[in-house]
């Protein structure tokens, strides 16, 4: 969500082809021109109708400026056919497509990554499913990513792997290219060791991660969970700087990701944003606006937060005339069964609340299932009185950081789950237990009644905290950690 308007980029003819059913050979030839290689599940571009455009994801916005400073390449799946894919991004980043067959998308991505690891790493909010054929496909695809990264990275270069879909890549890449420095950043939480131990392939996954020189996590708790799991399940042992495994020192750091604060502030002050904000406020006709913006995902806590709003209306029916809750649900993983059922549950609840509390010309819950570009999103942030971010588990949650960064007048209230990584930094939010529906409703009431003096005091502190987490600083610190070897005696 942090990228600017999508830009069309030039077409090319792909000069790298790999049979999706074949294993990548260990006999690889490095590209001498590349000193930084990013490996992620998706490339930083996506097909929009008949053209390729820059992806709007936060990872793209974070890494593109850093990669522009280097001879860089990005290895990832193009999301389908790579036909017409450009050889370079607009900033000169080489694009290396990883081909996936339909069965691999089903078993590696929808299956092992999002049916097994995603719910397990989010504290089993939904039960993970364990299928051996998913695991075998996950291994095959990770081998392919590692092989293409090995072909791409220059001698002695740096390879930065991202997220849970590619946990096996560091070890396999080290086998292919022992000369390169390897890092991995986990964008989602790492579960407690007792939950992680339920994974049938727990030791193999840990050994894959431990192939890295440096591992980055969103919070200290996540890093501690990983260290404990690696020691108890994979034979690693602790040092002051991280871990030792297989005779190698591995850095393990908490490196919380941030946002492009300067860009968000500029958008918040832009004339176009102010015009859109005024339009939204005009439609509200003086009502207070609660806002939720999330991917359509069961880990985001959309349904419980709407239950809390229903509880508030039960307590104060007059609020149906004076307040409105706008929930924006961004389409995500629409082919997955759990996500389709989550959408159905939320839309049914929205209908139920409006059926009970709507008045002529007054609907208490507005619901949008749509993608918003960053300009429109910032206008909604500016228009809102109260932002509600209540995931039952989240690695960081950049929406919370974005919202407070847009509050240039220091007014507004952030209601934030204590189980989001952002809660460790945004302590002046109204922190809530998202499982406590009555407690969240209490926070809604408190937010509605909060005097402006308290809003300003809290928001100034929140904005200062968000500004400390600039995404470009995060990328540079993470890359420094990869190139600086772990040191220290055993703990």
Secondary structure as UniProt FT lines:
FT   TURN            20..21
FT   TURN            32..33
FT   STRAND          36..42
FT   STRAND          45..48
FT   TURN            49..50
FT   STRAND          51..54
FT   HELIX           58..68
FT   STRAND          72..77
FT   TURN            83..84
FT   TURN            90..91
FT   STRAND          94..97
FT   HELIX           102..104
FT   HELIX           105..117
FT   HELIX           118..121
FT   TURN            122..124
FT   HELIX           132..152
FT   TURN            155..156
FT   STRAND          158..162
FT   HELIX           164..166
FT   TURN            167..168
FT   HELIX           169..176
FT   TURN            178..179
FT   STRAND          181..185
FT   HELIX           193..196
FT   TURN            197..198
FT   TURN            200..201
FT   HELIX           202..209
FT   TURN            210..211
FT   STRAND          214..217
FT   HELIX           220..234
FT   STRAND          237..239
FT   TURN            240..241
FT   STRAND          242..245
FT   TURN            246..247
FT   STRAND          248..254
FT   HELIX           261..269
FT   HELIX           271..284
FT   TURN            285..286
FT   STRAND          288..295
FT   HELIX           298..300
FT   HELIX           302..315
FT   TURN            317..318
FT   HELIX           319..322
FT   STRAND          323..330
FT   TURN            334..335
FT   HELIX           337..357
FT   TURN            360..361
FT   STRAND          365..369
FT   HELIX           374..383
FT   STRAND          386..389
FT   HELIX           398..406
FT   TURN            408..409
FT   STRAND          413..417
FT   TURN            418..419
FT   HELIX           421..424
FT   TURN            427..428
FT   STRAND          430..432
FT   TURN            434..435
FT   HELIX           437..449
FT   HELIX           452..467
FT   HELIX           471..483
//
